[in-house]
Structure formats: structure tokens, C-alpha cells
Amino acid sequence: MKKILSLVMALALVLSFAGCNSNTGTESSAPSVVSEVNQKLDVACNVYALNGPTGIGLAPLAEKAENGEGSLNYTINNVGANDEIVAKIVNGEADIAAVATNLASTLYKKTNGGIKVLAINTLGVLNIVTKGEEITSIADLKGKTVYSTGQGANPEYIFKYILSENGLTVGQDVTVEFVSEPTELVTKVVGSESAIVLAPQPVATTITVKDQSAKIAININDEWDKVSDSKLVMGCIIARNEYIDANPDAVEAFLKDYEDSVNTVNTDVDSAAALCEKYGIVASAAIAKKAIPFCNIVFEDGKDLKTDLSAYLEFLYNANPQSVGGQLPDDSFYYAAS
């Protein structure tokens, strides 16, 4: 009887602690009886990301993965070209990937609807960089020559749209000369007395580091917001449907881990910059530290994901249907937690 009475008293004590912990604003030193929310799942998750802005949000999670932390058994890889990610998704090596939004749409068609977009992770990453030129607005570009990368791709369509909305026409008011690689833009500035370039991050920041006379004059993301009701959505997270269907809890756990990782990037830029260098996402911590504030690293899922991404893909489709794979993806393209 004494043993039974002791057990009853012990149980009552535990329940009283649990009741105290549930009161809002009440602190208690008693141990919680609630199971750990972020308990690690014994599920493998192979994540691939393109170096640069689309991969920056993964940097803190990559460190956790290296330390055996995080909610899943992560393997996180960074690659230098889109073709590498396409191959990894198609052959099933990549479960989740950070890619450009137009590539996600193209992959959706290429895999016959075999992927979904989990979240938006990057907004506009383009900047006007100048040297020896006083450019403070889009209107100041009239009569100028702008060097750019991305002919037949996002940068061309975005820049043309912004110029048009500001009453300027490519070829008539502004001359745009395209280079084949973003790194060529560095040479255009550093090797001249004056130049104007449209450069993606972190190339834009690299230019200003290599040449102290150069500066970021215009943030294209800001200019987009002035003339468009939709967001400039340039990067996202995708996953293979087979992986989503087989591991629904793991996908939700990844999204929580990834959101935490993005928040770390935006609140602790110094640490994030060091990790970007460590994992080869950006060439150096110094460049990453200056570039991150211009990269618009975000985490956006759910209803906002579909609203913002579908609007941007429609913009690209109207500019060139082939830029999104020839057709706009249907509703199955957008992930919704079950």
C-alpha cells in the first residue's frame, strides 16, 4: 500500500509540474514531460545546391550536417553548374535541391511532373554596378551601354521589363551588350576607366572588392518592386515526388531545418559568410559578407509560394515560353503539406 501511495504522489507531482509549464508567462525549473519536438528522424536526405545565392541559405544547415546534427541524416553538396543538378534530380541521386525558379519549371516538364517546389529561397539578386558613371536611377541609363550576362535568360527579360516600365527601350534608348560568363563582367569594370554592368550576386560584390572605384548603384530587386505587383522570385527549393511520398515527415522536418538555416543567414551574416567560404558556396567570406544583404535570402512556403512563384513564371512565359520549359506548370508543381 505504501508503494502504491508513493507512486500516486509521484504522478501527482509530475502532473502539477506539467500544469505549471502550460501557463503562459510562467517559468519553471521542472523538467518537461513533453517529448522533444525536433527529434531526429533516421532518414537519409541528399541535398544539392548551385553555388551562389541559391545555395547560401543552406550554409548553416551544411555545418549541422557535418556535425551530425539536424533533423535528418543529411548529405549536402554544392555544385557549379545547372547541368549537374539536373542530372542528380533525373537519376534520383538528389532528393532535394536549391535551384533557379525557371530551372525548376523546366525540370517539372522534363521529369513529367516528377518534382515539386517546397519553398521560395531567393528573390532578386541582380545589381547595376558602375565605375566612372553617375547612375542613381533607371532613367540615368538612357544613352548608356550596359554590359550584362544572361542573354535569353532571366537577366535579359527582367532588365528589359524594368527599362520598359521606366519608358526606355533596349536598342533605342539603352544599348545592352551581353557577355558569355558573369566573371567577364569583372574584367569589363576593373580593366576600364568607366563602365556599367548588370551583374548577379556575388559577382556584383566581387567587382566592388576588386576595384574600389566601382560601386553598386542600383538594386534591381528594388526597381522590380516599384513597377510590379509580384515578387522577383529567382530561387527555390525543389524535391522529387518519390522522396516526398516516401518521407512526408522528413520533408516537413527539412523545411523546419531549412527555415532555421535561412534565419541564421539573415541574423548572423558574419558566421554565414564564413560558412559560405568553408563550403565553397561563395569564393570568400569577405565577398559573402558584403553580398548576402543584396541576395534577398528568404523562406516562403504555403499559399504565398504558389501566388508569388506562379506570377513570376507567368512573366517569364510571356517573355519567352521556352524559359520555363515551353508551358506553365500546373497546380501539382506546388508543394502542400498533407
Protein Blocks (a to p, Z undefined) as FASTA:
>chain_A
ZZmmmmmmmmmmmmmmmmmmmpghiacfbdcfbdcfklccdddddddddehjklmmmmmm
mmmmmnopajbdcdddddfbfklmmmmmmnomambdcddfklmmmmmmmnnopaccfbdc
bdcfbdcddehiacfbfklmgopacddehihiaklmmmmmmmmmnopaehjlpccdddfb
fklmmmmmmmpcbdcdddddfklmmmmmmpmkbccfbdfklmmmmmpcbdcdfbdcdddf
klmmmmmmlmmmmmmmmmmmmmmmmmmmmlmmmmmmmnomafbfklmmmmmmmnopacde
hjllmmmmmmmmmmmmmmomklnoopacdfklpccdZZ
